[in-house]
Amino acid sequence: MWFVYIIKSTSKKFTYIGSTNNIERRLSEHNQGLVKSTKP
């Protein structure tokens, strides 16, 4: 199953929109800075 997601950053005041077939993994990747758009 595929998901479309919207993540709102509380620290940087950005909104990220994307899609994934593994929402838990993708959220973890965002939180760890492994996604190019959320990398510090």
C-alpha positions, 0 to 999 in steps of 0.5 A, a space after each residue: 500500500 502506498 501513502 501520501 504524507 504531509 509532515 510539518 516541522 516544528 523547529 524549522 517551520 517547513 512542510 514536507 509532502 511526499 509518498 512512500 510504501 513504508 510510512 514508519 520507515 519514511 518518518 524515521 528517515 525524516 527524523 534522522 535527517 536521511 532525506 535530502 530535504 530534511 538533512 541538517 
